[in-house]
Every structure is written in structure tokens, then in C-alpha cells.
Amino acid sequence: MDFLRKLAGKRRGIDDLVFDSVNIVLMILLVIVMLYPMLNTLAISFNEATDTVRGGIGIFPRSFTTYNYAHVFENAQILRAGLTSILRTVIGTATGVFASACVAYAISREHFVLRRFTTLAFVLTMYMNPGLIPTYLLHRDLGLIGSFWIYIIPSLIGVFNIIVIRSFMDNVPKSLFESAQMDGAGEFVQFFKIALPLSIPVIATVSLFIAVGQWNQWFDVFIYNSSIPELSTLQYELMKVLSSSAFQSSGDAQSQIQAGAAGIVETVTPQSVRAAMTIVVSVPIICVYPFLQKYFVKGLTIGGVKG
């Protein structure tokens, strides 16, 4: 019997070793598959444009240059679009999180009379979309078209975000609210002093959802503000670059600009500008995500566990 136990233990040890080895190999392959496109785009953005046309660029630039970025940032429209993207992301995230948290708190309260009806009404909107034309007419009647607030007001309430926050708030101990009520605290005090501070993980999670959505949005710019350069965003400018590159050959699209008095000529191509623009619009989200990752994971897991 002792021999069989040792044999079984050894067998389990071999199985665990094989499983761990396969897991590690698969994870390494997955990381390579996910990182290579980004690293390749980064390499192209820092590679000299005419050299890039030859192809064969991997994850390191073959002929290093920063001219692609200089060409992008010398365009005043890019800087203006970047400011608009930052403003819509910051304002849209702050107002969207606050509005969603307020609604989530209201429908999480057991004594709210219309709790079930309100929740059902919100959920139904996730299944029934009025369509682009009615939405456009509504925004036109509200006077939002041609305004910066077209980026903020329609996205104030997100049903999915409300459900996530409400699920988290349902797990907050009811005794905390009962104690606050006994001390004379009203709903506003309970919301700001108890519900919000204890919901920081899910608030961070929803903030990331909204911020990424606001930063990556370009279709609303195309539909409502495409004729107003002052209200363009980085993602919309990137979309225009991608669209123009798709219809231009590298020979026709290549532009040459004299750089300096020494007669050195720097060139850009649609591929190099596209790569530089892609990195420019991606870096802010990549920089923010690591700081919110721990809240992102915690907010999703705790919100789904019933206390």
C-alpha cells in the first residue's frame, strides 16, 4: 500500500509538472501574440519612413528617427484634437461615474418604492435600441449637435455601469446604513459618507470602462461634429488618417519636407504616420491602466459575490 501511495504521489507530481509546463508555454505564446502587433507598430513609428516601405520591420526600428512624431505634432489640429479628447475623457468619466453611482445607490435601497420597475426599465434599454435616426433627431432637438456637450450628456447614464455598481452596493452591510439612520443621517450623507467610500473598487472599475470608451470614441464626432475642427478628437483624426491611407498608394501619398539648412530631407508615408498616430492615441490609456488594474479585478469579483 505504501508503494502504491508513493507511485500515485509521483504520478501526480509528473502530471502537475506537465500541466504547469504546458500552461507556461501557452501563456508565453499568448503574450507574444498580444504584444507583437503593438511592438511592431511602435517600431514602425520610430523607423525612417522610406526604410519602412522596404518591409521586414520586427519589434525594433531598423533606421531610428523621431521625425514621424515631429510630423504628427507639428499639425495644430492634432494638438487641438488631443485637448478635446482629454477634456471629454476627464469630464465624461467624472460625470458618468457620479450619475451612475447616484442611480445605482437609489435602486439598491430596499425601501425605494419603484426599485423593481426602475431596474426593469433600465435593463430593457439594453435590449431595445431606438436607432441612429431617432437618436440624431433627439440630439438635434436638445440642441446638442455642434456642441462639446454631445460627448458628455448622452453618455451620463450607462445601464451596465449602474448594474455593476448596484451589485457592489448590495454587498455593503446594511447595519452601516441602519446605524447612520439612527444617528440622524439622511440619504445624501449615507451616500457620500458610506456608500461611495466603500465602493472605491467598483468606482475605479467603472471609471476605467467609461474613460476607455470616451477616449476611443470617434463615431459621435463623425455623426454630429465632423464639420467643426475645434471639436474633433484624436481618435477621429486617427480614423481620417487610416481612411486616407487606405486609398492612397505609397508613391502618391509620400510627402517630402526639407529639414534644416544642410539639405537633409525627411519623408513620411501613410504607414509611418498611421503608426505614430496609433501610438499617440494609445499611450494615455496604457499609462493609466496599471494604476487601476487592482481595483479593476477586485471590483468585478466582489460585485458578483453575494454577501
C-alpha positions as CSV (number, residue, x, y, z in Angstrom):
1,M,0.0,0.0,0.0
2,D,2.8,2.4,0.8
3,F,4.4,1.6,-2.6
4,L,1.1,2.4,-4.3
5,R,0.7,5.7,-2.4
6,K,4.3,6.7,-3.4
7,L,3.6,5.8,-7.0
8,A,0.4,7.8,-7.0
9,G,2.1,10.8,-5.5
10,K,4.9,10.6,-8.0
11,R,2.3,10.3,-10.8
12,R,0.5,13.4,-9.5
13,G,3.9,15.2,-9.4
14,I,4.6,14.4,-13.0
15,D,1.1,15.4,-14.1
16,D,1.4,18.7,-12.3
17,L,4.8,19.3,-13.9
18,V,3.4,18.6,-17.4
19,F,0.4,20.8,-16.7
20,D,2.5,23.7,-15.5
21,S,4.9,23.4,-18.4
22,V,2.1,23.4,-21.0
23,N,0.5,26.4,-19.2
24,I,3.7,28.4,-19.2
25,V,4.3,27.7,-22.9
26,L,0.7,28.6,-23.8
27,M,0.9,31.8,-21.7
28,I,4.2,32.8,-23.3
29,L,2.7,32.3,-26.8
30,L,-0.4,34.3,-25.8
31,V,1.8,37.2,-24.6
32,I,3.8,37.2,-27.8
33,V,0.6,37.2,-29.9
34,M,-0.8,40.0,-27.9
35,L,2.3,42.2,-27.7
36,Y,3.8,41.7,-31.1
37,P,1.3,43.9,-33.0
38,M,1.8,46.8,-30.6
39,L,5.6,46.4,-30.5
40,N,5.7,46.2,-34.3
41,T,3.6,49.4,-34.6
42,L,5.9,51.1,-32.1
43,A,9.0,50.1,-34.1
44,I,7.5,51.4,-37.4
45,S,6.6,54.7,-35.7
46,F,10.3,55.2,-34.8
47,N,11.6,53.9,-38.1
48,E,12.6,56.1,-41.1
49,A,9.6,56.2,-43.5
50,T,11.4,55.2,-46.7
51,D,13.1,52.4,-45.0
52,T,9.8,51.1,-43.6
53,V,8.5,50.8,-47.2
54,R,11.1,48.0,-47.8
55,G,9.3,45.9,-45.1
56,G,10.8,43.5,-42.7
57,I,10.4,45.6,-39.6
58,G,10.1,43.5,-36.5
59,I,9.9,44.8,-32.9
60,F,12.9,47.1,-33.2
61,P,13.3,50.0,-35.6
62,R,15.9,49.4,-38.4
63,S,16.6,53.1,-39.0
64,F,15.7,55.1,-35.9
65,T,14.1,58.5,-36.2
66,T,11.6,60.7,-34.3
67,Y,10.5,62.6,-37.4
68,N,7.3,60.7,-37.7
69,Y,6.2,62.1,-34.3
70,A,7.5,65.5,-35.1
71,H,5.4,65.5,-38.3
72,V,2.3,64.5,-36.3
73,F,2.7,67.1,-33.6
74,E,3.6,69.9,-35.9
75,N,-0.1,69.7,-37.0
76,A,-2.0,72.2,-34.9
77,Q,-5.2,70.2,-35.5
78,I,-3.7,67.1,-33.7
79,L,-2.9,69.2,-30.6
80,R,-6.3,70.7,-30.6
81,A,-7.9,67.3,-31.0
82,G,-5.7,65.9,-28.2
83,L,-7.0,68.6,-25.8
84,T,-10.6,67.8,-26.8
85,S,-10.0,64.1,-26.2
86,I,-8.5,64.8,-22.7
87,L,-11.4,67.2,-21.8
88,R,-14.1,64.7,-22.9
89,T,-12.4,61.8,-21.1
90,V,-12.0,63.6,-17.8
91,I,-15.4,65.4,-17.8
92,G,-17.2,62.4,-19.2
93,T,-15.7,60.0,-16.8
94,A,-16.3,62.2,-13.7
95,T,-19.9,63.0,-14.6
96,G,-20.7,59.5,-15.9
97,V,-19.4,57.8,-12.7
98,F,-21.2,60.2,-10.4
99,A,-24.5,59.9,-12.2
100,S,-24.3,56.1,-12.5
101,A,-23.4,55.8,-8.8
102,C,-26.3,58.0,-7.8
103,V,-28.8,55.9,-9.7
104,A,-27.2,52.7,-8.5
105,Y,-27.5,53.8,-4.9
106,A,-31.1,54.7,-5.3
107,I,-32.2,51.4,-6.8
108,S,-30.1,49.5,-4.3
109,R,-32.1,50.8,-1.4
110,E,-34.7,48.3,-0.3
111,H,-37.2,51.0,0.8
112,F,-37.3,52.6,-2.7
113,V,-40.9,52.0,-3.9
114,L,-40.2,51.9,-7.6
115,R,-37.0,49.8,-7.2
116,R,-38.1,46.8,-9.4
117,F,-39.8,48.9,-12.0
118,T,-36.9,51.3,-12.4
119,T,-34.4,48.4,-12.7
120,L,-36.6,46.7,-15.3
121,A,-37.0,49.9,-17.3
122,F,-33.2,50.4,-17.3
123,V,-32.5,46.8,-18.3
124,L,-35.0,46.9,-21.2
125,T,-33.0,49.7,-22.8
126,M,-30.1,47.3,-23.2
127,Y,-32.2,45.2,-25.5
128,M,-34.1,47.8,-27.4
129,N,-32.1,50.4,-29.4
130,P,-34.2,53.3,-31.0
131,G,-31.8,53.5,-33.9
132,L,-29.5,56.2,-35.3
133,I,-32.1,58.4,-36.9
134,P,-34.4,58.9,-33.8
135,T,-31.3,59.4,-31.7
136,Y,-30.0,62.0,-34.1
137,L,-33.3,63.9,-34.1
138,L,-33.5,63.8,-30.3
139,H,-30.0,65.3,-30.0
140,R,-30.9,67.9,-32.6
141,D,-34.0,68.9,-30.7
142,L,-32.0,69.1,-27.5
143,G,-29.5,71.5,-29.2
144,L,-26.5,69.2,-28.6
145,I,-25.3,68.9,-32.2
146,G,-22.3,71.2,-32.9
147,S,-21.6,71.3,-29.2
148,F,-19.0,69.8,-26.9
149,W,-21.8,68.5,-24.6
150,I,-22.8,66.0,-27.2
151,Y,-19.9,64.0,-25.9
152,I,-21.0,64.2,-22.3
153,I,-24.8,64.3,-21.8
154,P,-25.9,61.3,-23.8
155,S,-23.3,59.1,-22.0
156,L,-24.1,60.2,-18.5
157,I,-26.1,57.1,-17.7
158,G,-24.8,53.7,-18.6
159,V,-27.1,50.8,-17.7
160,F,-24.3,48.2,-17.5
161,N,-22.3,50.5,-15.2
162,I,-25.4,51.0,-13.0
163,I,-25.9,47.3,-12.7
164,V,-22.2,46.7,-11.8
165,I,-22.2,49.5,-9.1
166,R,-25.6,48.4,-7.7
167,S,-24.4,44.8,-7.4
168,F,-21.4,46.0,-5.4
169,M,-23.5,48.3,-3.2
170,D,-25.9,45.4,-2.4
171,N,-23.0,43.8,-0.6
172,V,-22.3,46.7,1.7
173,P,-23.5,45.7,5.2
174,K,-27.0,47.1,5.9
175,S,-26.1,47.6,9.5
176,L,-23.9,50.5,8.5
177,F,-26.8,52.4,6.9
178,E,-29.1,51.5,9.8
179,S,-26.5,52.9,12.3
180,A,-26.2,56.1,10.3
181,Q,-30.0,56.4,10.2
182,M,-30.2,56.1,13.9
183,D,-27.7,58.9,14.2
184,G,-29.9,61.1,12.0
185,A,-28.0,60.8,8.7
186,G,-30.1,61.4,5.6
187,E,-29.7,59.7,2.2
188,F,-27.2,62.2,0.9
189,V,-25.0,61.7,4.0
190,Q,-25.3,57.9,3.7
191,F,-24.4,58.1,0.0
192,F,-21.4,60.3,0.3
193,K,-20.1,59.1,3.7
194,I,-20.8,55.3,3.5
195,A,-21.8,54.1,0.0
196,L,-19.2,55.9,-2.1
197,P,-16.1,55.4,0.1
198,L,-16.8,51.7,0.4
199,S,-17.4,51.4,-3.3
200,I,-14.0,52.7,-4.4
201,P,-13.0,49.4,-6.2
202,V,-16.1,49.3,-8.3
203,I,-16.0,53.1,-8.9
204,A,-12.4,52.6,-10.2
205,T,-13.6,49.7,-12.4
206,V,-16.5,51.7,-13.9
207,S,-14.2,54.8,-14.3
208,L,-11.9,52.7,-16.4
209,F,-14.8,51.4,-18.5
210,I,-16.1,55.0,-19.2
211,A,-12.6,56.5,-19.7
212,V,-11.6,53.9,-22.3
213,G,-15.0,54.4,-24.0
214,Q,-14.7,58.2,-24.1
215,W,-11.1,58.1,-25.2
216,N,-11.7,55.6,-28.0
217,Q,-15.0,57.2,-29.3
218,W,-14.9,58.7,-32.7
219,F,-18.3,57.8,-34.3
220,D,-20.2,60.5,-32.4
221,V,-17.6,63.1,-33.7
222,F,-18.2,61.8,-37.3
223,I,-22.0,62.0,-37.0
224,Y,-22.5,65.2,-35.0
225,N,-19.4,67.4,-35.2
226,S,-17.4,66.3,-38.3
227,S,-17.6,69.8,-39.8
228,I,-16.3,71.5,-36.7
229,P,-12.5,71.1,-36.4
230,E,-12.4,72.6,-32.9
231,L,-14.5,69.7,-31.6
232,S,-12.5,66.9,-33.3
233,T,-10.8,64.2,-31.2
234,L,-7.6,62.2,-31.6
235,Q,-9.5,59.1,-32.4
236,Y,-11.4,60.8,-35.2
237,E,-8.1,62.2,-36.6
238,L,-6.7,58.7,-36.5
239,M,-9.7,57.4,-38.3
240,K,-9.2,60.1,-41.0
241,V,-5.5,59.1,-41.3
242,L,-6.5,55.4,-41.6
243,S,-9.2,56.2,-44.2
244,S,-6.9,58.4,-46.3
245,S,-4.1,55.8,-46.2
246,A,-6.4,53.1,-47.5
247,F,-7.0,55.0,-50.7
248,Q,-3.5,56.3,-51.3
249,S,-0.6,54.5,-52.8
250,S,2.7,54.9,-51.0
251,G,4.2,56.7,-54.0
252,D,1.4,59.2,-54.3
253,A,1.0,59.8,-50.6
254,Q,4.7,60.2,-49.8
255,S,5.5,63.8,-48.8
256,Q,9.0,65.3,-48.6
257,I,9.9,68.1,-46.4
258,Q,13.2,70.0,-46.2
259,A,14.6,69.6,-42.7
260,G,17.3,72.1,-41.8
261,A,19.8,74.2,-43.9
262,A,22.1,71.2,-44.5
263,G,19.8,69.9,-47.2
264,I,18.7,66.8,-45.2
265,V,15.4,65.5,-46.5
266,E,13.0,63.7,-44.1
267,T,10.0,61.9,-45.5
268,V,6.8,60.5,-44.2
269,T,4.5,57.9,-45.6
270,P,0.9,57.0,-44.7
271,Q,2.2,53.8,-42.9
272,S,4.6,55.8,-40.7
273,V,2.1,58.5,-39.9
274,R,-0.5,55.9,-39.1
275,A,1.8,54.0,-36.7
276,A,2.8,57.2,-35.0
277,M,-0.8,58.3,-34.6
278,T,-1.8,54.9,-33.3
279,I,0.9,55.1,-30.5
280,V,-0.1,58.7,-29.6
281,V,-3.7,57.8,-29.1
282,S,-2.9,54.5,-27.2
283,V,-0.3,55.7,-24.7
284,P,-2.6,57.6,-22.3
285,I,-4.8,54.5,-21.7
286,I,-1.8,52.2,-21.5
287,C,-0.3,54.5,-18.8
288,V,-3.5,54.8,-16.7
289,Y,-4.5,51.1,-16.8
290,P,-1.7,49.7,-14.5
291,F,-2.8,52.1,-11.7
292,L,-6.4,50.9,-11.8
293,Q,-5.8,47.2,-12.5
294,K,-6.0,46.0,-8.9
295,Y,-9.3,47.9,-8.5
296,F,-10.5,46.6,-11.8
297,V,-10.1,42.9,-10.8
298,K,-11.4,43.5,-7.2
299,G,-14.4,45.5,-8.4
300,L,-15.5,42.8,-10.8
301,T,-15.1,39.9,-8.4
302,I,-16.6,41.4,-5.3
303,G,-19.6,42.8,-7.2
304,G,-20.5,39.3,-8.3
305,V,-20.4,37.7,-4.8
306,K,-23.5,37.9,-2.7
307,G,-22.6,38.7,0.9
